[in-house]
């Protein structure tokens, strides 16, 4: 199977912002876009994106998961990056149109169709380092996918990084390409030096997130994760998992978690840790690496509660359980 996110549908939905107004969206070829070499996005990183999925149910129908939440977050990212404002209805229709066009290509379970709305500043103006772009492109790519991690649900190895941050604190809640680029160096180094799958950024001992997913700790009947602030991404999957955890009767604690407390709790029998994200879903963490020492999380294997929460989410997405929270949009 091709690597996650490397296969694309041949067409995408696209809309242009020019002369202070949005044009109509259209379906165009997805093999390329035309940009001036001086485009704002290429010099000043005026770009944000989203990630969501469409799922095929056993009756053949196709449903998009939590589209409203992703559109709301993208509008927030656009505002914080000073990109042109767009009406949520525009992006919603673009997603619906392109998913409907390729509905027959949405994989059956356990696969899905990954949806990547992308927003970029296109004005050719290299003198605008301190001013927003006056033109932009909004487009929606589709990519049929399986598991994000090639190893599937095999427990991950995380390096705890206390000296660096994933990105600038006031930009953490923006889903922007630059935030991911700034994490690439530490992640590559961690893979080469300690065979880690990801880096868990814990500036000054404050457990935040990895380079591409939110972090969750489960100790008995308590689920612990960092409370929302501007320093890290407000994950839609994170929110979904917390909601399902409450449904299952778990105590959800959104609060500060220090590295010391994390390592102390992780050593307890039955403790679990996981990463949540649209691509990762809920992937178990088996090992924490800190100051040259490896710490096993619980048994080191995927925990019962982690697997139960992952299954509960998947069952809703694939139509095997009731959608009690109205998370699915039928295409």
N, C-alpha and C positions, 0 to 999 in steps of 0.2 A: 504494500500500500504506500502511496506517495506520502511525504511528510505533511504534517498538519498545516493547512493553510497555503499549500502550493498549487492546488488545482482550483481553477476559477471557471464559472459559467462564462460563455462567450459574449454576453451582453451585461450592461449595468444600467441603473437609473441615474440620470445626471440633470442638475439644474444649475444655472449660472446667475450670479449677481453682478450686474453692471449698471452704470448710470443711476445708482441709488435705488435700484429695484430688482426684484427677482423675476426671471423668465419662467416659462412653463417647464416642468420636468419632461424628459424624454428618455426613451430607451435607445442606447447607443452601444457600439462595440466596446468591449472592456480590454482590448489589447493594448491601448495606449491613450494618453491624453497629451495635448499640446500646451507647453508652457514656455514663456519667454525665459531666457537664462537669468534675467534680473527679477524673476517673480519673487514676491515678498516672502513666500513660504520657504524658498531655497536659501534665503539669507537671514531671515529673522524668525523662522520656525512658527509662523502663524498657521498652525494646524492642530486639529483635534479629531478624534474618531470614537467610534463605539463598537461594541461586540455583543451580538445577541444571536439567537438561534431559532430556526424553524424546525418543527418535528413532525414526522409522519405517524399518524395513529394507525391502529390495526385495520380500521375501516377505510383507509386510504386518504382520509382528510388530512390537511396540513394546517398547523397552528404555530404562530409566533409567540414566544415566551417573553412576557413583561416588556413589550415594545414601548408602552407609555413611559415606563421608568427610564429606559435608555434614551428616549427622545428628550425627556426632561433634563437628564444629566448632560446630554450633548448641548442643549441650549445654554445650560449653565457654563459649560466649558467654553463655548463660543463667546459668551459675554465676558468671561474672565480673561480671554485672549484678545478681546477687542475685535473679533471677527463680526461680520454683518449679522444682525438678528434675522432669524427666519421663523415663520409660523410653524408650530408643531405639526399642523395638518399637512404641510408640504412634505416633510420628511416621512410622516406616517403613510401618505399616499405613495411615495417613492418606494418604500419598503414593501407595501402591499403589491404594487404593480410588478416589481421585479421578482418577488417570490411567487406570485401567481403565474408569471410567464414561465418559470422553471419549476413549477410545483411537481411535475412528474420526475424531476431529478433529485428531489429531497430524499435522502437515504432513509431506509427503514431502521428501526432500533437495532443495534445500539448507536447508529450513526445519526447525523443531523446536518442541516444546512446552516453553516456559519454565515452571519450577515454582518458586513463591515461598512457602516456609514462613515464617510470621510469628508472632512471640510478643510479646504486649504485657501490661503490668500494668494491671489494670482497677479496682483498689480505689478507691472514692471517698474519698480521704483527703489533703487538701492540707496536712495537718500532718506528712506523712511525707517530708519532704525528706531526712531522714537515716535512713530505715527502709524496708525492702523492702515491696512489695505483697503482700497476702494473697490476692489473687484475680487470675486471668489468663485470657487467651484464646490458644489456639494454633490457627492455621488455615493452610490450604494453597490458594493461588490458582493457576490455570493461565492461561497466555497464549500463544497460537500466535504465533511470531515468525519473522523472517527475519534479515538482518544487523543487528547492533547499531548499527554506524556506517552512516549513510545512504550514505556514499561507498564502502561495501564495503571492499575491501582496499587502497584508495588510501592511500599513506603519510601518517602523521599529523605534525602540527607540535606539538612540546612546548616549553613555557616552563620553563626550569630555575629553580626558586624556592629560594634558599638561606637566606632570612631567616625563612620561616614553616614550619610543620609541618601535615600533613594533619589531625592530631588530637593529643590528649594522648598522650605516649609509652607510658604503661602501658595505654592503651586501643586501641592500633593493631591488635591481633590479635582484637579483638571486632568482629563484623559488626553494628554498631549504626547506626541511622539518624542519630544525632547526629554520627558521624564523617563522614558524607557531607555533612551540612548545613554543617559547619565548613569544608569545602573549596569550597563553592559560590561564595563571594565571590571568592577568588583565581582560580577557573576563569573566572567571568564577566568579571572584569577582564582576564584574559589574552586572552580571545576578542575583547573590544572593542578592546584596545590594540595587540596584535601578531598578531591573527588566529590564535591558537593553538587547537588542538583540545582540549588538556588541559594540566594543570600537573604537572610531575614535581617532587615535593617532595624537596629535598636540603638539609635543615637542617645548617648549618655545613659544607657541602660533601659531606655523606654522601648518596649517591644511594639513595633509598628506593622510593617508589611514586607513582603518579598518584592523582587523586581517586577512581578507580574500577577500577584494574587494577594488576597487578604489572609491573615493568619488567625486560626481559632484553636483554643485549648479546651479540652473537655476533661474535667476531673469529677468523676462520679456523676452526680445529677446536675452539675453546674457547667455551663458553657461560658468561657471567658474570652473576650476580645476587646480590642481598644475602642474606646468611645469615639464617635465621629468628631473630627475637627478638620481644619484645612490642610493638615500635614500629610494625609494619605487618602487614597481613593475610596469613595463611598460605593462599595461594590453592590451591584444589584443581586448577584448570587449570595453575597454575604447577608443582605437583608432577607432574602428568601429563606436561607438556612436558619437564621435566627427566628423567623416566624414559625417555621416548621418545628424548631426545637421547643418553642413555647407550646405549640400544639401537642407535642409529645410529653409535656409536663416537666421539661427541664427548666432549671433556673438560669436565665440569661443575664450575665453580668457584663455590661459595657463600661469598662473602666480602664485605668492605667494598669499595665502589667509590666513588672520589671524583669530583667534578665535573671536576677537572683530568685525571684518567686517562680519564674518559669522553670528553671532548672530544678528547684526543690520539688515542685509539683510533678514535673516530668518523670522523676525517679520513682514515683509511687506506682505500685501495681495497679493496672487498670486505667492509668492516665492515657489520654489520647491527644493528638495534635493533627491539624489538617490545614490545607490551603484551599480557599474557595475562590472561584472565578468562573466566568462564562465558559472559557475553554477548559479550565482544570476541573470544573464542577465542584467536587469535594474530594481532594486527593490526600490520603494519609501521609503523615510525617513520622518516620521511625527513628531518626537520629538527629541530634542537635550537636553541632561542633562549636566549641567555645574555648578559646585560648589554648589550642592544640590538643584538647581532650574531647573525646566523643562521649556523648550522653544518650543512652537509649531512652526513648519515650515509652513508658509502660513496658509492654512485652516486645516492642520493636516492630510489631506487626499492625496491620489495619485493625482499628478498634471496632467493637460492636456498635457503639453509638454513631461513630463516623459512617460506617456502612449503612446503618439504618437511616440516617439523615440523607445520605446520598441516594439511597433507593427511594425514599419518600419523594425527593425532588424529581428524580427520573420518572417515577410512576405518574406524577402529574404531567410532566412534559410530554410523555408518550401516551397519555390518555388512559393509563391503567388504574388511575385513582381519581376521585372527584376533585375538580378544580374549585375548591372552596373559597379561594381568595381572588377569583376572577383574573388570573394571571395570563390566560391564553387568549389570543386573537385568532379567530378562524379566517383562513384565506379563501 
